[in-house]
Amino acid sequence: MPLERLKDQYAGLSLEGVRFMMRDGIKEVLCRVSLEALADRGNTTGLNAAGVFESCRNEIERAASAKYDSGQLDYAGGV
């Protein structure tokens, strides 16, 4: 089942990247996109990491959902 956005707000930028919440039915799933991935996209778009996350959020969420659906979870059960 594809993940859905839980809420519009996200945890903001940290050294680990951006953390954001999605849901699988009623189950909440913590997701993260790395700073490295955001910087790679920023190099091609000229945006900073937060700008990349905001402008590419739908794409990032689709990637997180695909990773979740394929069972690629981290040690805490997140993506």
MARDRENSE-898327 format. One record per residue: residue number from 1; residue in three letters; chain; x, y, z of N, C-alpha, C in turn. Coordinates in nm, 3 decimals. Atoms other than C-alpha are relative to their C-alpha. Example, Ala and Ser with C-alpha at 12.3 -4.5 7.8 and 13.67 -1.06 7.14 Angstrom:
<pts>
   num   residuo   cadena        nx        ny        nz       cax       cay       caz        cx        cy        cz
     1       ala        A     0.089    -0.119     0.000     1.230    -0.450     0.780     0.090     0.120     0.000
     2       ser        A    -0.082    -0.119    -0.006     1.367    -0.106     0.714    -0.077     0.109     0.073
</pts>
This chain:
<pts>
   num   residuo   cadena        nx        ny        nz       cax       cay       caz        cx        cy        cz
     1       met        A     0.085    -0.117     0.000     0.000     0.000     0.000     0.090     0.124     0.000
     2       pro        A    -0.083    -0.121     0.004     0.149     0.339    -0.093    -0.016     0.083     0.128
     3       leu        A     0.005    -0.091    -0.113     0.238     0.572     0.190    -0.069     0.129    -0.043
     4       glu        A     0.063    -0.130     0.023     0.045     0.898     0.221     0.061     0.102     0.095
     5       arg        A    -0.052    -0.107    -0.087     0.160     1.233     0.361    -0.086     0.008     0.126
     6       leu        A     0.071    -0.010    -0.127     0.069     1.252     0.728    -0.035     0.144     0.030
     7       lys        A     0.025    -0.143    -0.023     0.105     1.629     0.762     0.096     0.082    -0.085
     8       asp        A    -0.081    -0.086     0.086     0.244     1.922     0.568     0.130     0.042     0.066
     9       gln        A    -0.123    -0.042    -0.066     0.497     2.025     0.832     0.099    -0.116     0.007
    10       tyr        A    -0.105     0.101    -0.010     0.827     1.842     0.852     0.101     0.048     0.101
    11       ala        A    -0.090    -0.028    -0.112     1.107     1.829     1.105     0.106     0.105    -0.030
    12       gly        A    -0.101    -0.098     0.035     1.330     2.070     0.917     0.133    -0.066    -0.030
    13       leu        A    -0.130     0.046     0.044     1.690     2.039     0.813     0.091    -0.027     0.120
    14       ser        A    -0.100     0.033    -0.102     1.950     1.865     1.031     0.120    -0.061    -0.071
    15       leu        A    -0.118     0.063     0.059     2.286     1.700     0.977    -0.033    -0.132    -0.070
    16       glu        A     0.043     0.126     0.060     2.099     1.381     0.885    -0.086     0.021    -0.124
    17       gly        A     0.089    -0.029     0.112     1.879     1.552     0.625    -0.131     0.056     0.048
    18       val        A     0.134    -0.045    -0.037     1.506     1.615     0.645    -0.082    -0.121     0.039
    19       arg        A     0.090     0.106    -0.047     1.272     1.397     0.849    -0.144     0.048    -0.024
    20       phe        A     0.140    -0.033     0.023     0.904     1.384     0.757    -0.084    -0.124     0.027
    21       met        A     0.088     0.110    -0.037     0.607     1.170     0.854    -0.095    -0.033    -0.115
    22       met        A     0.097     0.050     0.096     0.398     0.955     0.625    -0.085    -0.102     0.075
    23       arg        A     0.082     0.100    -0.067     0.131     0.698     0.700    -0.036    -0.114    -0.094
    24       asp        A     0.046     0.121     0.067     0.032     0.348     0.599    -0.129    -0.037     0.073
    25       gly        A     0.126     0.016    -0.072    -0.335     0.338     0.690     0.004     0.084     0.127
    26       ile        A    -0.008    -0.074    -0.126    -0.330     0.431     1.059     0.141    -0.001     0.060
    27       lys        A    -0.137     0.011    -0.049     0.038     0.342     1.107     0.083     0.119    -0.049
    28       glu        A    -0.088    -0.112     0.035     0.275     0.642     1.117     0.139    -0.054    -0.032
    29       val        A    -0.131     0.046     0.045     0.606     0.596     0.935     0.093     0.121    -0.010
    30       leu        A    -0.099    -0.106     0.006     0.909     0.818     0.993     0.087    -0.019    -0.124
    31       cys        A    -0.081     0.007     0.122     1.092     0.896     0.668     0.109     0.107     0.008
    32       arg        A    -0.111    -0.096     0.002     1.419     1.076     0.596     0.060     0.001    -0.139
    33       val        A    -0.079    -0.016     0.122     1.591     1.212     0.290     0.133     0.061     0.043
    34       ser        A    -0.133    -0.041    -0.047     1.965     1.257     0.334     0.041     0.137    -0.056
    35       leu        A    -0.056    -0.126     0.048     2.152     1.584     0.303     0.073    -0.020    -0.132
    36       glu        A    -0.073     0.030     0.122     2.364     1.419     0.036    -0.093    -0.003    -0.122
    37       ala        A     0.096     0.006     0.110     2.060     1.344    -0.181    -0.055     0.140    -0.032
    38       leu        A     0.050    -0.136     0.021     1.927     1.697    -0.131     0.106     0.088    -0.066
    39       ala        A    -0.109    -0.079     0.058     2.268     1.849    -0.212     0.024    -0.037    -0.146
    40       asp        A    -0.016     0.043     0.140     2.298     1.640    -0.529    -0.104     0.068    -0.088
    41       arg        A     0.105    -0.067     0.078     1.965     1.775    -0.651     0.020     0.150     0.000
    42       gly        A    -0.025    -0.144    -0.008     2.056     2.124    -0.531     0.107     0.045    -0.096
    43       asn        A    -0.105    -0.035     0.095     2.367     2.120    -0.746    -0.055     0.021    -0.141
    44       thr        A     0.057    -0.013     0.135     2.150     2.081    -1.056    -0.108     0.106    -0.008
    45       thr        A     0.111    -0.097     0.001     1.871     2.317    -0.950     0.040     0.138     0.054
    46       gly        A    -0.040    -0.125    -0.061     2.061     2.586    -0.760    -0.074     0.032     0.129
    47       leu        A     0.074    -0.021    -0.124     1.832     2.545    -0.457     0.079    -0.053     0.119
    48       asn        A    -0.060     0.056    -0.121     1.945     2.493    -0.099    -0.077    -0.126     0.039
    49       ala        A     0.060     0.128    -0.036     1.855     2.166     0.077    -0.148     0.013     0.035
    50       ala        A     0.141    -0.019    -0.036     1.530     2.298     0.227    -0.083     0.032    -0.123
    51       gly        A     0.071    -0.034     0.124     1.430     2.444    -0.109    -0.020    -0.121    -0.088
    52       val        A     0.012     0.123     0.078     1.499     2.113    -0.281    -0.110    -0.088     0.059
    53       phe        A     0.103     0.083    -0.063     1.286     1.927    -0.026    -0.138     0.054    -0.031
    54       glu        A     0.132    -0.058     0.023     0.998     2.169    -0.064    -0.043    -0.011    -0.146
    55       ser        A     0.038     0.002     0.142     1.008     2.180    -0.444    -0.013    -0.142    -0.055
    56       cys        A     0.001     0.139     0.050     1.064     1.804    -0.488    -0.071    -0.094     0.096
    57       arg        A     0.059     0.083    -0.105     0.855     1.682    -0.196    -0.084    -0.116    -0.055
    58       asn        A     0.082     0.108     0.054     0.608     1.482    -0.406     0.086    -0.114    -0.053
    59       glu        A    -0.093     0.101     0.052     0.894     1.301    -0.581     0.069    -0.075     0.114
    60       ile        A    -0.065     0.060    -0.116     1.070     1.239    -0.248    -0.096    -0.095     0.071
    61       glu        A     0.099     0.084    -0.067     0.751     1.101    -0.094    -0.031    -0.126    -0.083
    62       arg        A     0.021     0.119     0.085     0.695     0.869    -0.394     0.116    -0.098     0.017
    63       ala        A    -0.118     0.085    -0.019     1.051     0.739    -0.352    -0.005    -0.069     0.136
    64       ala        A     0.011     0.059    -0.134     0.996     0.685     0.022    -0.106    -0.110     0.001
    65       ser        A     0.107     0.099     0.006     0.672     0.500    -0.050     0.046    -0.126    -0.072
    66       ala        A    -0.051     0.116     0.075     0.841     0.274    -0.307     0.099    -0.079     0.085
    67       lys        A    -0.098     0.066    -0.087     1.123     0.200    -0.063    -0.073    -0.076     0.111
    68       tyr        A     0.079     0.063    -0.106     0.871     0.122     0.212    -0.070    -0.125    -0.054
    69       asp        A     0.072     0.113     0.060     0.665    -0.103    -0.017     0.092    -0.117    -0.032
    70       ser        A    -0.094     0.108     0.032     0.978    -0.298    -0.112     0.066    -0.058     0.125
    71       gly        A    -0.052     0.054    -0.125     1.060    -0.357     0.257     0.135     0.053     0.042
    72       gln        A    -0.132    -0.057    -0.033     1.373    -0.140     0.268    -0.014     0.097     0.118
    73       leu        A     0.021    -0.081    -0.120     1.327    -0.017     0.626     0.130     0.012     0.078
    74       asp        A    -0.118    -0.015    -0.085     1.587     0.118     0.867    -0.021    -0.078     0.129
    75       tyr        A     0.005     0.077    -0.125     1.656    -0.030     1.211    -0.122     0.032     0.086
    76       ala        A     0.116    -0.038    -0.081     1.361     0.160     1.362    -0.131    -0.021    -0.074
    77       gly        A     0.123     0.024     0.076     1.112     0.056     1.095    -0.042     0.116    -0.087
    78       gly        A     0.028    -0.115     0.085     1.129     0.387     0.909     0.065    -0.015    -0.136
    79       val        A    -0.054     0.001     0.136     1.230     0.473     0.556     0.106     0.107    -0.012
</pts>
